[in-house]
């Protein structure tokens, strides 16, 4: 009988058990690594089979919320933690050998000492023609570099706790290929928001969460291409002008009377109401629901409607 082939021997461990991991193709391993935080992907270099495959992953994910372990004999140092995190991210970006990347995820906490580095990392992602960008800054509101809003390659953009700027003369937002935009607790003027939405001519999905106390006191959503929207509005008036809108999830809190104006929404198929101010009277609720009377399906999914359900005259029209 012929001796075991070299490939077969490489796929078995010393105790004769098949090493399935060693038999996986590089493409599949890269896919697995792309689903992991970059720090964990880097650690796989300790395994002989993985070697330096992490330098070829199409997705980069960095998370650091400024949490530092407290030691009895050594107080925490935010500066040291910031420098360590910045050094790791910088080296990971320098060692990445891909000319383009698909996904870039950056979530950080109170790391003011590396704000300049954060801007550089976001520029790096845009220069690598990133398609899916997620950025969250958990400390104070952050102003992303203008190149983020002028990328011709972005398909999905998520910004959390960021500041929207109004561009008066140049570098106005223009993301011609953006399909999905998520704005979570963003801060900025109504004019800046309008400019951002108008710069996304092919936008299909919109997800917005507003927060009380922001200068974004009103939302004017004018987009002919959006067909799916999720709006969680708190003490913010909203005008919705989306003639192609088919699916809408909406929650309105803290406003009475309800300041929502629906214009030109003629294709609406499904509406899911998440929440509603409890102090609304029957007239307000009736006027609110009449704006959606052409929808094919209306669903209620919040306890706040239990006390108000008897006022929904729309259901009997």
N, C-alpha and C positions, 0 to 999 in steps of 0.2 A: 504494500500500500504506500502510495506516495506520502511524503512528509507534509505536514500542515503548511499551507501557503503563508507567505509573509503577511498578507493582508489579514488572514484568519488569525494568525498569532497576535497581531496588533490589536485585535478586537476582543481578546480574552485577557482577563486578569490572571494573576499568579495562581489563584485557586480554581481556575478553569471556568469561572463564570463569565459569560459574554459581557463585554464592555460596550453597551449600546451607544453610549455617549461618543466614543471614539469613532463609531461608524456613521455618525451624522454628517451630512455635507455642510460645508462652510456657510452656504446660503441660509440653511435652517438655523444654524447656531447664531448667525448674525440677526436673524429675525427674533430669536429668543432674547438676545442681549438688548435689542432695541426696545423691548418691553420692560426693561429693568432700569432703576435709577442708575445714572452713570457711575456713581461710586461703587455700586455692586458689580457693574459690568467690568470696571477696572480690576476689581479683586479677582476676577476669573483668570487673570493672567498667571496666577499661581498654578493653574492646572495646565499640564503639558499640552493637552488637546486644544485648549483655547488660545494659548500663546498670546499674540498681540491682536487677535481678531477684534477686540473692543475698539481699536483705533479706526475701524472701518464701519462702525455702526451708523445707520442713517438717522438715528434719533438720539438726542442728548437731553438729559433731565437732571437738573440741579436743584436741591432743596436745602435751605438752611434758614431757620427762623430765629437765629441768634440765641438758641438755648445752650447754656454752658453748664456742664456738670459741676456741682459744688463739692469741693474737697475740704476736709476739716482744717488742713494746714495751709490751704492756698485759696484765696478768694478768686472768683471768676474774673476774667479779663475779656471784655467785649472786643477790645482792640486786637488781642491775640487771636480770638476766634474769627474775627473778620479777616485778618491777614491769612490765617490758615485756609479758610474757605476760598478766599480770592486766589491764593496760590494754587490750590487744587483745580479750580475751574480754569484758570489761565493755562496750566499745563495740559489739562485734558483737551482744551481747544487747540493748542499748539500741536499736539500729537495726533489729532484726528486727521486722517489721510484722505477723507472724502472731499471732492470738489464741491459737492452740494449736499445738503441735509434735508430730510423730510420734516422732522419735528424738532422743535427747540422749546423746552419747558424750564422756566426759571421762577422759583418761589423763594423769596427771602424775607427775613424779618427786619429788625431794627439794626441795620448795618450801614449807618450813615458814612462810616469811614471809607467805604468802597463804592460810593455812588458813581464816581468816575469810571470805575471798572465795570459797573453794571451797564452803563451806557455803551461802553466798548463791546461788551458781550452781545448786547442786542444788535449793534451794528455788524458784528461778526455773523450773526444768524442771517441778517438781511443780505449781506454780501455772499453768503453761501446759498442764496436763493431758497430759503426756508419756505415751506408750504403751510405748515401748521405751527403757529406761535402762541404760547401761553405764558403770560407774565403776571406775577402777583407780588406786590410789595406790601407787607403787613404792618408797616410802621406808620409812615405818613404818606401823603399823596405824592406820587412820583410822576415826573414829566418825561415820557419816553422820547428818544431822539426822533426827529422829523422823518428820518428814512423809513421808519416803521410804517408810516401812513402813506408812503409813496411807492411801496413795493409792488412790482408787477407780477410777483410769483405767489404771494400769500393767497391761500384758499380759505384758511380758518384763522381767525384772530380772537384771542381772549385776553382782555385787560381787566385786572382787578385792583381797585384802590389806586387808580391812575388819574392823572390830570389831563383833560382835553384842552388843547390850545386852539385859539382862533388865529389862523394865518391870514394876514392882511394882504400881503403882496406876492409872496413866492412860496414854493414848497407846500402848496395846498394839498390836502388828502386826495389821493388818486390811486385806488386799488381796484384795477379793472377786472381782476380775476377772483376777488374775494367773494366767497359764497356764504360763509357763516361768520357772524360777528356777535361776540358776547361782551357786554359791558357790565361789570359787577361793582357796584358802589363807586362809580367813577365820579370825578369832580370836574366841573367846568361850566362854561356859559352855554345858554341855549343856542347861541350863534355858532359856537364851536361844535356842538352836537349836530346841528343842521349841516354844517360844512362836512363833517365826517360822513354822514349818511349819504349826502349827495355825491361824495367821492367814491361810492361803491355802486356802480351802475348795474352790476350783476348779482347783487345780494339776494340770497334766497331764504336764509334763516337769521332771525334776530332774537337775541336773549338779553333782556335788560333787567337789572335790579337797581332801584334807586334807594337812597338813604336820606333820612330826615336831616336837615341842616346843610345840605349841599346847595351850591349856587345854581344847580341844574333844576330850577323851579318849574320848568315846563318842558315837555317833550313834543316836538313836531316831527312825527315819523312820516316822511314823504318818500315812498319807495315803490315804484311800479312793478318791481320784480320779486319782492318778498312774498313768499307763499306760506311761511310758518313763523309765528312769533310767540314768544313767552315774555310777558310783561309783569313784573312785580313792582308796583308803584306805591310809594309812600309819600303822602303829602306833596304830590307833584301832579299838575294838570297835564293832560295828554290829548293830542290830536293825532288820529290814526288815519292816514290817507294811503292805503295800499290796495289798489284795485284787484291784485292777483292773490290776495290773502285767502288761504283755504283753511288753515288750522290756527286757532288762537287759544292760548292759556293766559288767563289774566287774573291778577289779584290787585285790588285797590284798598289801601288801608290809610286811616288817619285823615281822610278828607270827607267833609260833609258841608255842602252838597258835593256829589260825585262830579269831578271835573274831567269827563271823558267825552270826546267828540269824535264820532266815526264818520268819515267822509269817503265816498266812492268805493266802499268795500262791497263788491257785488258778487264775488265768487266764494264767499264764506261757506264752508261745509260743516265744520265742527268748532264749537266753542266750549271751553272748560273753565268755569268760574271757580277760582280758588278761595277768594276772600272778599269781604265787603264790610265797610264800616257799620258798626252795630247801631249807630244812632240815626241811620237814614230812615226817612218816613216813606210811606207807601208811594207817594207821588214821585219821589226821587228814584226809587227802585223800578217803578213802572217805566219811567222815561229811560232809565239805564238799559233795561232789557229790550225795549222797543227798537233800539239801535241794532239789535241782532236778530230781529224777527225773520230775516230771510235765511238764517242758518239752517242747515239740514238737521243738525243734532246739537242740543244744548245739554250740558251736564253740570251738576252742582256737586262740589266735593268739599264743602266746608261747613262746619257746625254753625258758623255765623248766619247761615241761611235758614236754619231750622225755625227761628223765631219770625222770620220774614217771609216764609214761603207762601203764606196766605195772601200776600200782596202781589204775587206775580200774575197779574192779569193777562200777561202775554201768553200764558199757557192755555188760555181759554179763547184766544182770538181765532 
